[in-house]
C-alpha cells in the first residue's frame, strides 16, 4: 500500500506581490524523521513554514500535510500540525501550566495535570515556575513552555522555527533529546534553523535552501552522521550566494 | 467544552485577573444599583408628593364656600401629572417639561415646576437613572473591557497561536463575542432586575416593559458586536481604543446634543414672550364682550335674543352673563388651542428631525424608544396637556353654565347690599364637579410608540452583524 510523506512539497513557487520567495521548492519529510532546513536570511525558510500552516498561498506547485492542502483547508491542516514559532507568543495573564492547558484544550486534547507538568519539566522549565504567570518569564522560559505545548500535541507533523534560539547549550541538548522521542513516536519534524551544530546533532536530513529552492540535501549516515566541517562550508557558500 | 467557550472563558479569566477591569465593572454595578434605587425612590417620592398635592388641591377646591360660579372660574385648581412606574427607569423629559398646571378660566397655563428648575445645573447633563447608565456609561465600560479582545491577540501574536491550535476564525470571534456579551449581560442585569421590579408595581404594563428590555438588550448587543468588529479590524489595541472611544463620543454624547440643537435651529419655536404678545393681540382682535359696540358680541347677543324670541337680555330664561362667559371661553379656548396645536406641530417636526438624525446614532433611537415606552417622552407630556386642557375647558364651562342657569341675570347685575348673597350658589356644586384623572395610554400604545426606535437599533444590529461577518472572514489574514 503506497504511503504519502506527512510533509510533501513539490515544485512550489510562492511570493508576495512581484517578489518571489520560493521558486520551485521541493521537499519531503517522512514520518518518524527530522529534517533541518538551513539557509541564509531571506532564503525562504519561514515562508516555507507559513505555506505549510496555510498562511501563504502557492502560485504554482503543490504542498500537502498528510495529504491535505493547507491553502485549501488551513483549519484541517493545522489540526495535524504542532508549531513552535521563533518568537513565542503566549498569554501573560496565564501561568505556564494554564497556557499549556488552555492551548491543548483548544486543540482538542485534555492531558492530565501530571502529563502537562511532566512535559514542562521535560522542556526544562523548573517546577517553581509552572504556576507562575508568564509576565515575568524570560524568552528562554517562554520557549520552554511553547516546546512543552508543541510536544504534548499528539499530531503527525511538528514544525519548528529556530527552536533553540532562546535556549542555553544545556537546554538545547535537552531539547534535542526530546525531539528524538518525538521522532521515535513517528512524527515528521521539519526544523528551520541557523544552528548548524544542533541540526547536525539531531536531524536525519539537512536541506540547504538557497534563493527559494533546495540546492543541496544531505542525509545522516553512519556513526559520525554528518561532516560538520563540510556542512559549515556548504552553509557559508549558500549564505554567500544569497548575500551576493 | 466547545472551542468558542474555551476562548470566552480565557477572555473572562483575563478580565477577572485585571484589577482595573474589575474595579471598572464593580463601579458600573454600583452605579447601576445606585441609579435603580435612587431613581425608584425618587419616582415613588415624586408620585406620592404629586398625589398628595393633587388631593390637597382637590380638597381646597371642594372646600370653597358658597360662591358666585365665576369666582370659582378664577379660583381655579391645580392638577399634577402622575408618573407611571416605568418613569423610574427612564424619567425622560419629565424633569424638563414641568408636571403641575394651574387651571383657570380664560387662559391656558403651561406646565410648571420641572425638577430641572429646582435642581442644580448638573441635572442638565443627565440624571443618574438606569436608562442613563445603560445608554451612556455601560457602552463605555464595555469599550474599556473589550477593545483589545481581538486587537490584543493580533498585536501580541497569540491570534496565530489560537488558529494554529485548530481554532477556526468564527470560533475565535464567537468566543470573544460570548465573553463580552456575558460582561454586557452582567452590566445590564441590575438595571433589568430593577426594571422587572418596577414593572411589578400597580399600574405597570407588560408590553412597554418588554419593549424597553428588548431595546436595551439589542443596544448592548450592538455595542458588544461593534467593539469586537473594531477590535478585529485594527491591528493594535490602542487603535481600537481610540476608534471606539471616538465612536462612543460621537454617537452617545455629541450627536444627541447636536441633534437637539440642529432641530431647534431648523424648526424654531416661538418663545414665551412672543407667544404671549401674539395671543394678547389676537384676543384683542377677537372682541370684547363688555363693549356694547363690539361687532362679534353684538351679533352674538342678537342671535341669543332671536333664538329665545325676546328683545332684552333681562327677558332671557337664562343668565345672559353666563351665556356670554360660555361663548367667551369657547372663543379664547379655540384661540389657545390653535397656538398650542401650532407649538405641538413645531415640536413634532423637531422630534421628526431628531429621529432622522437618530438613524445615525443608536443612542438617540434607544432614548426615543425608552422614553416612548416609559410614557415620559414629549408625546406623553402632550397627552397630559391635552387631557388637562379638556378637563379645564369642561370645568370652566360647567361653572359658566352654572352661572347661566343657577344665578339670575337680575341678581348677577344687582349692586344692592344683599346682591352678593343672591349671586352665590351652593358649594355642593363644585364638590360634585369631577376631579382630574390622568388616563394613561394602554400598553399596546406605549409599546407601539417604541417600535420605530427599536427598528433603528435592530437595523444597526443587522449592519453590525454584517460587519462582523466581514471581519471574521479576514481575521488573521496577512495585511
Interface residues (C-beta under 8 A of the other chain):
Chain A: X53 X55 X56 X74 X75 X78 X79 X81 X83 X85 X87 X89 X90 X91 X93 X94 X102 X103 X104 X105 X106 X107 X108
Chain B: X1 X3 X6 X7 X10 X13 X14 X17 X18 X156 X157 X158 X160 X161 X162 X163 X164 X165 X166 X167 X168 X476 X478
